[in-house]
Amino acid sequence: MYRIIGVVCLVFFMQGIQAQEAHSSLSLEAGYFGETLTKAGVLAAVQKGISKENDRHRIRLNVAFYRHRGYNNNLLVLPEYVFRKSQKKGRFFEISAGGGWMYQKADKTIIEFKEGVFSETNTGYSYLAPSLQFGGGKIIQNGPLSGIALSAGLRWFGQYPFNDFLMHHLALEARIGLPLEFFSDQ
């Protein structure tokens, strides 16, 4: 199952890299990813417009890492579909949905009880991670920073199976997006 998720993530990434048409807006993003305010982390993403008529429909591949100090380290790979509603002066609102993979590894050695036996372990665990995100931001319209997008949002993501149920998480995101055209000579 996790191999299938890996292949889907790779397809999303490769689709984002193939941005040769004029309507394809590819951007690289980086920022803050914090599960609540106390578990800070980082985020990197590749985002691509997939609509010829407008910039509403997009795909994005997020890779996020956050640490719960003294407890665990977490890695998320979240491909998602993004619907963006643009407004005047570069403002936008977006909603995204997707699902991916979460890897969680204990910060230290833990004691595990399995089949009636206690044992020390430091292995990590993989989970499915459904995700929903609501956000908003602004694309700079004029000047030397034209095209750069600043955004923030709230993300819900799940962790399944966590003790045979879906564990819920909330994360705050703040990101800066640089369009690929920003790096080309003009």
MOFEN-V213761 format. One record per residue. N is the residue number from 1. RES is the residue in one letter. BURIAL is + if it has 24 or more other C-alpha atoms within 12 Angstrom, else -. Layout:
BEGIN
n = <N;N>
res = <RES;RES>
burial = <BURIAL;BURIAL>
END
This chain:
BEGIN
n = <1;2;3;4;5;6;7;8;9;10;11;12;13;14;15;16;17;18;19;20;21;22;23;24;25;26;27;28;29;30;31;32;33;34;35;36;37;38;39;40;41;42;43;44;45;46;47;48;49;50;51;52;53;54;55;56;57;58;59;60;61;62;63;64;65;66;67;68;69;70;71;72;73;74;75;76;77;78;79;80;81;82;83;84;85;86;87;88;89;90;91;92;93;94;95;96;97;98;99;100;101;102;103;104;105;106;107;108;109;110;111;112;113;114;115;116;117;118;119;120;121;122;123;124;125;126;127;128;129;130;131;132;133;134;135;136;137;138;139;140;141;142;143;144;145;146;147;148;149;150;151;152;153;154;155;156;157;158;159;160;161;162;163;164;165;166;167;168;169;170;171;172;173;174;175;176;177;178;179;180;181;182;183;184;185;186>
res = <M;Y;R;I;I;G;V;V;C;L;V;F;F;M;Q;G;I;Q;A;Q;E;A;H;S;S;L;S;L;E;A;G;Y;F;G;E;T;L;T;K;A;G;V;L;A;A;V;Q;K;G;I;S;K;E;N;D;R;H;R;I;R;L;N;V;A;F;Y;R;H;R;G;Y;N;N;N;L;L;V;L;P;E;Y;V;F;R;K;S;Q;K;K;G;R;F;F;E;I;S;A;G;G;G;W;M;Y;Q;K;A;D;K;T;I;I;E;F;K;E;G;V;F;S;E;T;N;T;G;Y;S;Y;L;A;P;S;L;Q;F;G;G;G;K;I;I;Q;N;G;P;L;S;G;I;A;L;S;A;G;L;R;W;F;G;Q;Y;P;F;N;D;F;L;M;H;H;L;A;L;E;A;R;I;G;L;P;L;E;F;F;S;D;Q>
burial = <-;-;-;-;+;-;-;-;+;-;-;+;+;-;+;+;+;-;-;-;-;-;-;+;+;+;+;+;+;+;+;+;+;+;+;-;-;-;+;+;+;+;+;+;+;+;+;+;+;+;-;-;-;-;+;+;+;+;+;+;+;+;+;+;+;+;+;-;-;-;-;-;+;+;+;+;+;+;+;+;+;+;+;+;-;-;-;-;-;-;-;+;+;+;+;+;+;+;+;+;+;+;+;+;+;+;-;-;-;-;-;-;-;-;-;-;-;-;-;-;-;-;-;-;-;+;+;+;+;+;+;+;+;+;+;+;+;+;+;-;-;-;-;-;-;-;+;+;+;+;+;+;+;+;+;+;+;+;+;+;-;-;-;-;-;-;-;-;+;+;+;+;+;+;+;+;+;+;+;+;-;-;-;-;-;->
END
